[in-house]
Amino acid sequence: MNNLLRLLARRLVWLPIMVVGVSFLVFSIMWLSPIDPAYSALGETAAPDALEEYRIQHHLNEPFFVQYGLYLWGMLHGDLGTYGVGTGYRVSDVIAQALSPHLAADLPGFDHCRSYFLPPRSHRSALP
């Protein structure tokens, strides 16, 4: 049991380090992409003023580490950005909507699984 707790503690310590490392790697690869995010989001027919406004609004003119810090700050607060331009859909809402049918389908299975491992409620009070 002691080895299991040590393993669990080690994994919990490394979890945030791995999350930051993977997010840094993904952010770096996307930042190095030759495609301008403003041009990609607004399209070919966007006016130069609209492109510049988009870059300012989304902090694309900031240095790399400032952009990454803002990205991490938003991620820590549950702000994963918006889905599509002009839609106003938050990415976290889109993810929650996509996961809700799966979670609703899995919860009854979890309850059914739990019944194999735990005695009925009437017998639990007799357990030490």
C-alpha positions as CSV (number, residue, x, y, z in Angstrom):
1,M,0.0,0.0,0.0
2,N,2.9,2.3,0.8
3,N,4.3,1.8,-2.8
4,L,0.9,2.6,-4.2
5,L,0.7,5.9,-2.3
6,R,4.2,6.9,-3.3
7,L,3.4,6.1,-7.0
8,L,0.2,8.1,-6.8
9,A,2.0,11.1,-5.2
10,R,4.7,11.0,-7.8
11,R,2.1,11.0,-10.6
12,L,0.2,13.9,-9.0
13,V,3.4,15.9,-8.8
14,W,4.3,15.3,-12.4
15,L,0.8,15.9,-13.7
16,P,1.0,19.8,-13.8
17,I,4.5,19.6,-15.2
18,M,3.3,17.4,-18.1
19,V,0.3,19.6,-18.8
20,V,2.4,22.7,-19.0
21,G,5.0,20.9,-21.1
22,V,2.5,19.6,-23.6
23,S,0.7,22.9,-23.8
24,F,4.0,24.7,-24.4
25,L,4.9,22.3,-27.1
26,V,1.5,22.6,-28.9
27,F,1.5,26.4,-28.5
28,S,5.1,26.7,-29.9
29,I,4.2,24.6,-32.9
30,M,1.1,26.7,-33.6
31,W,3.0,29.9,-33.0
32,L,5.7,28.9,-35.5
33,S,3.1,28.2,-38.2
34,P,3.5,30.4,-41.2
35,I,-0.2,31.0,-41.4
36,D,-1.5,34.2,-39.9
37,P,-4.3,33.4,-37.4
38,A,-6.1,36.7,-38.2
39,Y,-6.0,36.0,-41.9
40,S,-7.1,32.4,-41.3
41,A,-10.0,33.5,-39.0
42,L,-11.3,36.4,-41.1
43,G,-10.7,35.1,-44.6
44,E,-9.1,36.3,-47.7
45,T,-11.5,39.2,-48.2
46,A,-10.9,40.8,-44.8
47,A,-9.8,44.5,-44.8
48,P,-6.4,45.3,-43.4
49,D,-8.0,47.3,-40.6
50,A,-10.1,44.3,-39.6
51,L,-7.0,42.1,-39.6
52,E,-5.1,44.5,-37.4
53,E,-8.1,44.9,-35.0
54,Y,-8.3,41.1,-34.7
55,R,-4.6,40.8,-34.0
56,I,-4.9,43.5,-31.3
57,Q,-8.0,42.0,-29.8
58,H,-6.4,38.5,-29.5
59,H,-2.9,39.8,-28.5
60,L,-1.3,38.4,-31.6
61,N,1.1,41.4,-31.7
62,E,2.5,40.5,-28.3
63,P,5.8,38.6,-27.8
64,F,5.8,34.8,-27.6
65,F,6.0,34.5,-23.8
66,V,3.3,37.1,-23.2
67,Q,1.0,35.2,-25.6
68,Y,1.8,31.9,-23.9
69,G,1.2,33.4,-20.4
70,L,-2.1,34.8,-21.5
71,Y,-3.0,31.4,-23.0
72,L,-2.1,29.6,-19.7
73,W,-4.0,32.2,-17.7
74,G,-7.1,31.7,-19.8
75,M,-6.8,28.0,-19.7
76,L,-6.5,28.0,-15.9
77,H,-9.7,30.0,-15.7
78,G,-11.6,27.8,-18.1
79,D,-11.4,30.2,-21.0
80,L,-10.4,28.1,-24.0
81,G,-11.3,30.8,-26.5
82,T,-14.2,31.0,-29.0
83,Y,-15.2,28.5,-31.6
84,G,-15.4,30.2,-35.0
85,V,-15.3,33.9,-35.8
86,G,-18.4,35.9,-34.9
87,T,-20.3,32.9,-33.5
88,G,-19.7,33.7,-29.8
89,Y,-19.6,30.0,-29.0
90,R,-17.1,29.3,-26.2
91,V,-14.9,26.3,-26.8
92,S,-15.6,25.0,-23.2
93,D,-19.4,25.1,-24.0
94,V,-18.9,23.2,-27.2
95,I,-16.8,20.5,-25.4
96,A,-19.4,20.2,-22.6
97,Q,-22.2,19.9,-25.1
98,A,-20.2,17.1,-27.0
99,L,-19.4,15.2,-23.8
100,S,-22.8,15.4,-22.1
101,P,-24.4,12.5,-24.0
102,H,-21.4,10.3,-23.3
103,L,-21.4,11.2,-19.6
104,A,-25.1,10.6,-19.4
105,A,-24.6,7.2,-21.0
106,D,-21.7,6.3,-18.8
107,L,-23.2,7.2,-15.4
108,P,-25.8,4.4,-15.4
109,G,-23.1,1.9,-16.3
110,F,-21.0,3.3,-13.4
111,D,-23.9,2.8,-11.1
112,H,-24.4,-0.8,-12.4
113,C,-20.7,-1.5,-11.9
114,R,-20.8,-0.1,-8.4
115,S,-23.6,-2.6,-7.4
116,Y,-21.1,-5.5,-8.0
117,F,-18.6,-4.1,-5.6
118,L,-20.7,-2.6,-2.8
119,P,-23.3,-4.4,-0.7
120,P,-26.8,-3.1,-0.8
121,R,-27.5,-0.1,1.4
122,S,-29.4,-2.2,4.0
123,H,-26.3,-4.2,4.6
124,R,-23.7,-1.3,4.7
125,S,-24.6,-0.4,8.2
126,A,-23.5,-3.8,9.4
127,L,-20.0,-3.3,7.9
128,P,-17.3,-2.3,10.3
